[in-house]
Amino acid sequence: MQGKKKILLIYPPSPVLNREDRCQQPTKELIVIPPLPPTDLMYLAAISEQCGFDALIRDYSQGGDFEKDLREFSPDYLLVNVAMPTLENDLKALDTSKEICPQIKTIAKGATFLTLAKDIMGKSRSLDFAIIGEAEYTLKEILEGKNPSEILGLCYKSGNEIIQNDQRPFIENLDELPFPARHLVDNSIYRRPDNNKVQATIKVSRGCPFHCFFCLATPTAGSKVRKRSAENIITEIRECVEKYGITNFLFWSDIFDIDKDWTMNLCRKIIESGLKITWSANTRADTADYEMAKLMYKSGCRLVSIGVESGSQYMLDKMGKNITLDDVRKTVKLFKKAGIRIYNYFVIGLPWETEETVEDTIKFAIELNSDFISFYTATPLPGSKFYAYAKENNLFDCNTSFESAYFYPSVNTHHLTKDRVFELHKTALKRFYLRPKYILKMLFKIRSFEEVKNYFTAGFNILLRK
């Protein structure tokens, strides 16, 4: 009797990268961004197990021997998460798999395929299938042996021809999906950056209606916000607590609290469950109020991240953010009042950026005085409006690279060189984090030796930036 078929699902042996489709962030150069668990692979492994496959997940950015695993596990399929900053290196994993397991079928997924599927397929001699869009049901049909010509959201080779099928509709009922296969991952690797406790990612919704200029959330997950039920989320949280001993969570979404009733209901359900957890989530600057913030805190929320993006109203309008600086001030104030820490995101280096707009952003970040910030440099990832604009306006050049996405700029602005944006980026970090007022504030908030160690490391990294 023939044994089960096998699938190996990997983050390839590339630099550490947060490989969620909308956020392809190399973490080495970023201050307070931890590596996230491969939750996308865990979902796909759970689907694979439902199809009767033996599944193995490996995050080789955290260590491991890819070639040894190929030889010992001898998979029938390899699925690789491919990201733009590590594209060339990621594709090498496909070549390696074919050399060691000649009969293996290779599958790649990632936001890059929204725009470049045929190009990448044409350049890679070892790639058999590229999944475009949400991957769960596309993978299911591949593993079930469905004819590739009938599988939506798939790009594949037929002889010398590369065929890209129609896009697959987004999954309407996310409760239908199995819970991520956390039993296939060493969860202890993935920890909060402040207290070093193990943290799981719970994907609570998908989709964002705002389609900001630089962001991949809407292209990858759609403009309709598709929310899981509170009961379904609580069941997954309970599994994490009772089976894996995890009590710290990142509630991952493209926009967490756009629906107040849903958010309030989830918070109430967490409180009613009796589960003693701590969690964080993202929010827009115009979707929360104090009533919501208080209930979020009561249910265990201790940090929210806010995409502020700029301290220049002109820049906010140009990027289609649809918020005002006063919206941001109000939201920061209400979360501070509720006792929730704040992590603000800013992006500098969009096409219209000037010395003056960057200065506005630095001053606004200091005015808000949040607990943590990240100053990202703008990166026109394929699939975003920014990518299309950069191509149309000849912002790409022969030296364009995505390898240091969000750290060193990929393109010039209309007014600033890449090198100048990079200098302003480093200056912004130092002016925010090395203020005596900020340092004193954070010292008073430290509650453990782990926090002392992590803050010291972050501060040392900032000082080293020349």
SULCOR-V946898 format. One record per residue. N is the residue number from 1. RES is the residue in one small letter. BURIAL is 1 if it has 9 or more other C-alpha atoms within 8 Angstrom, else 0. Layout:
# SULCOR-V946898
n: (N & N)
res: (RES & RES)
burial: (BURIAL & BURIAL)
This chain:
# SULCOR-V946898
n: (1 & 2 & 3 & 4 & 5 & 6 & 7 & 8 & 9 & 10 & 11 & 12 & 13 & 14 & 15 & 16 & 17 & 18 & 19 & 20 & 21 & 22 & 23 & 24 & 25 & 26 & 27 & 28 & 29 & 30 & 31 & 32 & 33 & 34 & 35 & 36 & 37 & 38 & 39 & 40 & 41 & 42 & 43 & 44 & 45 & 46 & 47 & 48 & 49 & 50 & 51 & 52 & 53 & 54 & 55 & 56 & 57 & 58 & 59 & 60 & 61 & 62 & 63 & 64 & 65 & 66 & 67 & 68 & 69 & 70 & 71 & 72 & 73 & 74 & 75 & 76 & 77 & 78 & 79 & 80 & 81 & 82 & 83 & 84 & 85 & 86 & 87 & 88 & 89 & 90 & 91 & 92 & 93 & 94 & 95 & 96 & 97 & 98 & 99 & 100 & 101 & 102 & 103 & 104 & 105 & 106 & 107 & 108 & 109 & 110 & 111 & 112 & 113 & 114 & 115 & 116 & 117 & 118 & 119 & 120 & 121 & 122 & 123 & 124 & 125 & 126 & 127 & 128 & 129 & 130 & 131 & 132 & 133 & 134 & 135 & 136 & 137 & 138 & 139 & 140 & 141 & 142 & 143 & 144 & 145 & 146 & 147 & 148 & 149 & 150 & 151 & 152 & 153 & 154 & 155 & 156 & 157 & 158 & 159 & 160 & 161 & 162 & 163 & 164 & 165 & 166 & 167 & 168 & 169 & 170 & 171 & 172 & 173 & 174 & 175 & 176 & 177 & 178 & 179 & 180 & 181 & 182 & 183 & 184 & 185 & 186 & 187 & 188 & 189 & 190 & 191 & 192 & 193 & 194 & 195 & 196 & 197 & 198 & 199 & 200 & 201 & 202 & 203 & 204 & 205 & 206 & 207 & 208 & 209 & 210 & 211 & 212 & 213 & 214 & 215 & 216 & 217 & 218 & 219 & 220 & 221 & 222 & 223 & 224 & 225 & 226 & 227 & 228 & 229 & 230 & 231 & 232 & 233 & 234 & 235 & 236 & 237 & 238 & 239 & 240 & 241 & 242 & 243 & 244 & 245 & 246 & 247 & 248 & 249 & 250 & 251 & 252 & 253 & 254 & 255 & 256 & 257 & 258 & 259 & 260 & 261 & 262 & 263 & 264 & 265 & 266 & 267 & 268 & 269 & 270 & 271 & 272 & 273 & 274 & 275 & 276 & 277 & 278 & 279 & 280 & 281 & 282 & 283 & 284 & 285 & 286 & 287 & 288 & 289 & 290 & 291 & 292 & 293 & 294 & 295 & 296 & 297 & 298 & 299 & 300 & 301 & 302 & 303 & 304 & 305 & 306 & 307 & 308 & 309 & 310 & 311 & 312 & 313 & 314 & 315 & 316 & 317 & 318 & 319 & 320 & 321 & 322 & 323 & 324 & 325 & 326 & 327 & 328 & 329 & 330 & 331 & 332 & 333 & 334 & 335 & 336 & 337 & 338 & 339 & 340 & 341 & 342 & 343 & 344 & 345 & 346 & 347 & 348 & 349 & 350 & 351 & 352 & 353 & 354 & 355 & 356 & 357 & 358 & 359 & 360 & 361 & 362 & 363 & 364 & 365 & 366 & 367 & 368 & 369 & 370 & 371 & 372 & 373 & 374 & 375 & 376 & 377 & 378 & 379 & 380 & 381 & 382 & 383 & 384 & 385 & 386 & 387 & 388 & 389 & 390 & 391 & 392 & 393 & 394 & 395 & 396 & 397 & 398 & 399 & 400 & 401 & 402 & 403 & 404 & 405 & 406 & 407 & 408 & 409 & 410 & 411 & 412 & 413 & 414 & 415 & 416 & 417 & 418 & 419 & 420 & 421 & 422 & 423 & 424 & 425 & 426 & 427 & 428 & 429 & 430 & 431 & 432 & 433 & 434 & 435 & 436 & 437 & 438 & 439 & 440 & 441 & 442 & 443 & 444 & 445 & 446 & 447 & 448 & 449 & 450 & 451 & 452 & 453 & 454 & 455 & 456 & 457 & 458 & 459 & 460 & 461 & 462 & 463 & 464 & 465 & 466)
res: (m & q & g & k & k & k & i & l & l & i & y & p & p & s & p & v & l & n & r & e & d & r & c & q & q & p & t & k & e & l & i & v & i & p & p & l & p & p & t & d & l & m & y & l & a & a & i & s & e & q & c & g & f & d & a & l & i & r & d & y & s & q & g & g & d & f & e & k & d & l & r & e & f & s & p & d & y & l & l & v & n & v & a & m & p & t & l & e & n & d & l & k & a & l & d & t & s & k & e & i & c & p & q & i & k & t & i & a & k & g & a & t & f & l & t & l & a & k & d & i & m & g & k & s & r & s & l & d & f & a & i & i & g & e & a & e & y & t & l & k & e & i & l & e & g & k & n & p & s & e & i & l & g & l & c & y & k & s & g & n & e & i & i & q & n & d & q & r & p & f & i & e & n & l & d & e & l & p & f & p & a & r & h & l & v & d & n & s & i & y & r & r & p & d & n & n & k & v & q & a & t & i & k & v & s & r & g & c & p & f & h & c & f & f & c & l & a & t & p & t & a & g & s & k & v & r & k & r & s & a & e & n & i & i & t & e & i & r & e & c & v & e & k & y & g & i & t & n & f & l & f & w & s & d & i & f & d & i & d & k & d & w & t & m & n & l & c & r & k & i & i & e & s & g & l & k & i & t & w & s & a & n & t & r & a & d & t & a & d & y & e & m & a & k & l & m & y & k & s & g & c & r & l & v & s & i & g & v & e & s & g & s & q & y & m & l & d & k & m & g & k & n & i & t & l & d & d & v & r & k & t & v & k & l & f & k & k & a & g & i & r & i & y & n & y & f & v & i & g & l & p & w & e & t & e & e & t & v & e & d & t & i & k & f & a & i & e & l & n & s & d & f & i & s & f & y & t & a & t & p & l & p & g & s & k & f & y & a & y & a & k & e & n & n & l & f & d & c & n & t & s & f & e & s & a & y & f & y & p & s & v & n & t & h & h & l & t & k & d & r & v & f & e & l & h & k & t & a & l & k & r & f & y & l & r & p & k & y & i & l & k & m & l & f & k & i & r & s & f & e & e & v & k & n & y & f & t & a & g & f & n & i & l & l & r & k)
burial: (0 & 0 & 0 & 0 & 1 & 1 & 1 & 1 & 1 & 1 & 1 & 1 & 1 & 1 & 0 & 1 & 1 & 1 & 1 & 0 & 1 & 1 & 0 & 1 & 1 & 1 & 1 & 0 & 0 & 1 & 1 & 0 & 0 & 1 & 1 & 0 & 0 & 1 & 1 & 0 & 1 & 1 & 1 & 1 & 1 & 1 & 1 & 1 & 1 & 0 & 1 & 0 & 1 & 1 & 1 & 1 & 1 & 1 & 1 & 1 & 1 & 0 & 0 & 0 & 0 & 0 & 1 & 0 & 1 & 1 & 1 & 0 & 0 & 1 & 1 & 1 & 1 & 1 & 1 & 1 & 1 & 1 & 1 & 1 & 1 & 1 & 1 & 0 & 1 & 1 & 1 & 0 & 1 & 1 & 1 & 1 & 1 & 1 & 0 & 1 & 1 & 0 & 0 & 1 & 0 & 1 & 1 & 1 & 1 & 1 & 1 & 1 & 1 & 1 & 0 & 1 & 1 & 1 & 0 & 1 & 1 & 0 & 0 & 0 & 0 & 0 & 1 & 1 & 1 & 1 & 1 & 1 & 1 & 1 & 1 & 1 & 0 & 1 & 1 & 1 & 1 & 1 & 1 & 0 & 0 & 1 & 0 & 0 & 0 & 0 & 1 & 1 & 1 & 1 & 1 & 1 & 1 & 0 & 0 & 0 & 0 & 1 & 1 & 1 & 1 & 0 & 1 & 1 & 0 & 0 & 0 & 0 & 0 & 1 & 0 & 0 & 0 & 0 & 0 & 1 & 1 & 0 & 0 & 1 & 0 & 0 & 1 & 0 & 0 & 1 & 1 & 1 & 1 & 0 & 1 & 1 & 0 & 1 & 1 & 1 & 1 & 1 & 0 & 1 & 1 & 1 & 1 & 1 & 1 & 1 & 1 & 1 & 1 & 1 & 1 & 1 & 1 & 1 & 1 & 1 & 1 & 1 & 1 & 0 & 1 & 1 & 0 & 1 & 0 & 1 & 0 & 1 & 1 & 1 & 0 & 1 & 1 & 1 & 1 & 1 & 1 & 0 & 0 & 0 & 0 & 1 & 1 & 1 & 1 & 1 & 1 & 1 & 1 & 1 & 1 & 1 & 1 & 1 & 0 & 1 & 0 & 1 & 1 & 1 & 1 & 1 & 1 & 1 & 1 & 1 & 1 & 0 & 0 & 0 & 0 & 0 & 1 & 1 & 1 & 1 & 1 & 1 & 1 & 1 & 1 & 0 & 1 & 1 & 0 & 1 & 0 & 1 & 1 & 1 & 1 & 1 & 1 & 1 & 1 & 1 & 1 & 1 & 1 & 1 & 1 & 1 & 1 & 1 & 1 & 1 & 1 & 1 & 1 & 0 & 1 & 1 & 1 & 0 & 1 & 1 & 1 & 0 & 1 & 0 & 1 & 0 & 1 & 1 & 1 & 0 & 1 & 1 & 0 & 1 & 1 & 1 & 0 & 1 & 0 & 1 & 1 & 1 & 1 & 1 & 1 & 1 & 1 & 1 & 1 & 0 & 0 & 1 & 1 & 0 & 0 & 0 & 1 & 1 & 0 & 1 & 1 & 1 & 1 & 1 & 1 & 1 & 0 & 0 & 0 & 1 & 0 & 0 & 1 & 1 & 1 & 1 & 1 & 1 & 1 & 1 & 1 & 1 & 1 & 1 & 1 & 1 & 1 & 1 & 0 & 1 & 1 & 0 & 0 & 0 & 1 & 1 & 0 & 0 & 0 & 0 & 0 & 1 & 0 & 1 & 1 & 1 & 1 & 1 & 1 & 1 & 1 & 1 & 1 & 0 & 1 & 1 & 1 & 1 & 0 & 0 & 1 & 1 & 0 & 1 & 1 & 1 & 0 & 1 & 1 & 1 & 1 & 1 & 1 & 1 & 1 & 0 & 0 & 1 & 1 & 0 & 0 & 1 & 0 & 0 & 0 & 0 & 0 & 0 & 0 & 1 & 1 & 1 & 0 & 1 & 1 & 0 & 0 & 1 & 1 & 0 & 1 & 1 & 0 & 0 & 0 & 0)
